[in-house]
Amino acid sequence: MIPRAYRHDLNGSRLTPGETVVECSRLSLGFGGVQALDAVSLDVVQGHIHSVIGPNGAGKSSLLNCVSGLYRPQQGSITLHTDRGPHELAGRPPHRIARLGVARSFQNIELFSHLTVLENLMLGRHIHMSTALLPALLWFGPARRAEIAHRELVEEVIDLLDIQEVRNTPVGALAYGIQKRTELGRALCMQPGLLLLDEPMAGMNAEEKEDMARFILDVHELAGVTVVLIEHDMNVVMDISDQVTVLDFGRVIADGPPAEVKRNPDVIAAYLGSAASEAVEQ
Ligand SMILES: Nc1ncnc2c1ncn2[C@@H]1O[C@H](COP(=O)(O)OP(=O)(O)OP(=O)(O)O)[C@@H](O)[C@H]1O
């Protein structure tokens, strides 16, 4: 358990657990002859860890890219629900989607390697920084108070993710697993209403994976943040997910709680193979 109470609410969504945060409806996206997404529909529920799995090229990253605005689906809609009402995301630019509370991490680390952990996390706050230029430059009044508040929140994220010891180390000098944790931290500093994690454990050894899974669970349990997770490691997915959607060739072939999905014959046949048989046997 985390040793102290946190002052800042890291969850940017005010929806009640169980309400739908994001609804993808019949999303289609093609690249030339490749149909990356073919009428994909799925709902993500507030308070869930919702994993999206499937073989290489199944369309997982394309789906996340549509939700975060990097790709524009050719058909379908993506509705984000907030306490200010529904927002259509399809076709919106990424920075506007981020402002609505959607944060993401990438398959390849996207941090400023020459900046420290603390500086990278402060960059995650910039979306909430609106102080006028002059006070900011002169460092008085509201600018100073705002900076202190941002620093406090960042310190809480550092504490939650247990990266105190490296807070002043340039990210480029850190072990891969800590860099990935810093990336998670930066997304969390945005106080997201929805956190999209694209293979946060890719390239990690078993110990680093275990650590990362624990931190994702902490983020979820302690901060209540809704997470959409792309992950290849079946054991991790089955352990930590509330809901699992399986994609194959751009189509949804299964969607449900992990225990149900891992017994689905289509999933076993199309994707999981021996890995699923082992998981089912456990
Ligand atoms: N920008 C792009 N240009 C052309 N083709 C693309 C682009 N992005 C994705 N694709 C293609 O769309 C299909 C789905 O790719 P996507 O990266 O979404 O799959 P994935 O399930 O995330 O795979 P992986 O597990 O390997 O990351 C693939 O055939 C891929 O080559």
The ligand as a Tripos MOL2 file, in Angstrom:
@<TRIPOS>MOLECULE
LIG
   31    33     1     0     0
SMALL
NO_CHARGES

@<TRIPOS>ATOM
      1 N1          0.9060    4.6030  -40.9750 N.pl3     1 LIG1
      2 C1          0.6870    3.4410  -41.6000 C.ar      1 LIG1
      3 N2          0.9130    3.3180  -42.9150 N.ar      1 LIG1
      4 C2          0.6740    2.1540  -43.5470 C.ar      1 LIG1
      5 N3          0.2300    1.0430  -42.9280 N.ar      1 LIG1
      6 C3          0.0060    1.1050  -41.6210 C.ar      1 LIG1
      7 C4          0.2030    2.3090  -40.8720 C.ar      1 LIG1
      8 N4         -0.1050    2.0680  -39.5690 N.ar      1 LIG1
      9 C5         -0.5050    0.7930  -39.5070 C.ar      1 LIG1
     10 N5         -0.4460    0.2230  -40.7380 N.ar      1 LIG1
     11 C6         -0.7920   -1.1640  -41.0620 C.3       1 LIG1
     12 O1         -2.0330   -1.4430  -40.4460 O.3       1 LIG1
     13 C7         -2.0360   -2.7690  -39.9190 C.3       1 LIG1
     14 C8         -2.3060   -2.6960  -38.4350 C.3       1 LIG1
     15 O2         -1.1470   -2.1530  -37.7970 O.3       1 LIG1
     16 P1         -1.0890   -1.8410  -36.2550 P.3       1 LIG1
     17 O3          0.2500   -1.2250  -35.9860 O.co2     1 LIG1
     18 O4         -2.2830   -1.0860  -35.8390 O.co2     1 LIG1
     19 O5         -1.1420   -3.3040  -35.6330 O.3       1 LIG1
     20 P2         -0.7930   -3.8120  -34.1730 P.3       1 LIG1
     21 O6         -1.8600   -4.7800  -33.8070 O.co2     1 LIG1
     22 O7         -0.5880   -2.6460  -33.2670 O.co2     1 LIG1
     23 O8          0.5630   -4.5780  -34.4120 O.3       1 LIG1
     24 P3          1.8490   -4.7580  -33.4420 P.3       1 LIG1
     25 O9          1.4270   -5.7020  -32.3740 O.co2     1 LIG1
     26 O10         2.8720   -5.3640  -34.3520 O.co2     1 LIG1
     27 O11         2.2410   -3.3990  -32.9370 O.co2     1 LIG1
     28 C9         -0.6760   -3.3720  -40.2570 C.3       1 LIG1
     29 O12        -0.8150   -4.1330  -41.4370 O.3       1 LIG1
     30 C10         0.1940   -2.1660  -40.4790 C.3       1 LIG1
     31 O13         1.2440   -2.4450  -41.3690 O.3       1 LIG1
@<TRIPOS>BOND
     1     1     2 1
     2     2     3 ar
     3     2     7 ar
     4     3     4 ar
     5     4     5 ar
     6     5     6 ar
     7     6     7 ar
     8     6    10 ar
     9     7     8 ar
    10     8     9 ar
    11     9    10 ar
    12    10    11 1
    13    11    12 1
    14    11    30 1
    15    12    13 1
    16    13    14 1
    17    13    28 1
    18    14    15 1
    19    15    16 1
    20    16    17 2
    21    16    18 1
    22    16    19 1
    23    19    20 1
    24    20    21 2
    25    20    22 1
    26    20    23 1
    27    23    24 1
    28    24    25 2
    29    24    26 1
    30    24    27 1
    31    28    29 1
    32    28    30 1
    33    30    31 1
@<TRIPOS>SUBSTRUCTURE
     1 LIG1         1 GROUP 0 **** ****
